[in-house]
Each structure stands twice: as structure tokens, then as C-alpha cells.
Amino acid sequence: MAAGRFPVHSDPMSDSGRGGRYYWCTRHHRVETDADLCAARHVLGPYASAADAENALQTVRERNEAWEAEDARWAGEDE
């Protein structure tokens, strides 16, 4: 390997070889695809299915609640 070069690896978030990607648009409150995608600052995803994208906000709420509970546990606030 040449000096100053780094090995290349696959990005686990890429969709190479997979079907379409779906996003939840927080601006328009709808599922979007690569064909009609808003700016990145307005979307969550990509998701493997339209149903997963449609449930994105619920998924975010559940993850936030779990992380907040974990933070409280670490801080000793759950006793």
C-alpha cells in the first residue's frame, strides 16, 4: 500500500445491489423515494420499505425513550 493511502471498505449503510430506498420527509409528512427526495435536512432514512419509513417517527420516539432511560440508569436516577 502506498504511503498515505488507506484501505477502502464498504459503507454498511449503502444500498449497493438492493432495491429501492424509502425516506420519511419531516417537511411534507410523507414517504419519499430517491425519485422525489427532499433535501437531506428534511428526511429520515433510508429505510428498506415504505412501511418502515412511514413508522420512522415512532421508531425515533422509541429509541429516544430507550436512550433516555439508559442515560438515567447510568446517572443513578432510576433507583
N, C-alpha and C positions, 0 to 999 in steps of 0.2 A: 504494500500500500504506500502511495506517495506521501511524503511529509505534508502535514496539514490537512489531509483528507480523512474523512470519517466514513465508516461503512454505512450503506443505505439500508434502511429497514422499511417494512411495510407499515403503513399507518393503520392501526386496528379500527379506526373509525371510517376508513374508506369503503366505498361500495363496489370495488372492482369485481366484476363478474356477477353481481347481484342485480335484482330487478330494480324497480323504481324506488325513490325515496320520498317520504312524506314529512311535512313540517306543520307545526301549529303556528299560525300567524296571530300574534297578540294584538296587532293593529286592526285586522279585519275579522278576527274571531272565527277563523275557518281553517280547514285543512288545505294546504297548498303543496304543489309538486315542483320539481325543477322547471317545469314549463311555465309556471305562473308565480314564481317565488318573489316575495318582498325582500327588502334589504335585510341582511343578517341580524341587525339590531332588533328586528321585529319578529323573528321566528325562533321557535324551539325545535330541536331535532338535529339530525334526521332520525326518523322512525321507520321501522320495517313495514308498517301497514298504516292505512288511513285511520283505522280504529285506534291504534296506539297513539298516533298524532292527535286525534280528537280527545284523547284522555290525558294529554300532556299536562294540563294544569293540575289535574288530580294527582298525577304522579309527582309533580313538583311539590304539592302540598304534603303528600305522604313522606317524601324524602326529607323535606324541611322539618317536619314534626319529629321524625326519627333522629335527625342530626341534632335538633334542639334537646331532645331527651338524652341523647348521648353526651352532649356538652354539659347538661345539668348533672348527669351521673358522674362525669369526670370532676366537676366542680364540687361534688358532695351535696348538691342541692336536692337530691331526690330522696333523702332519708327522712 
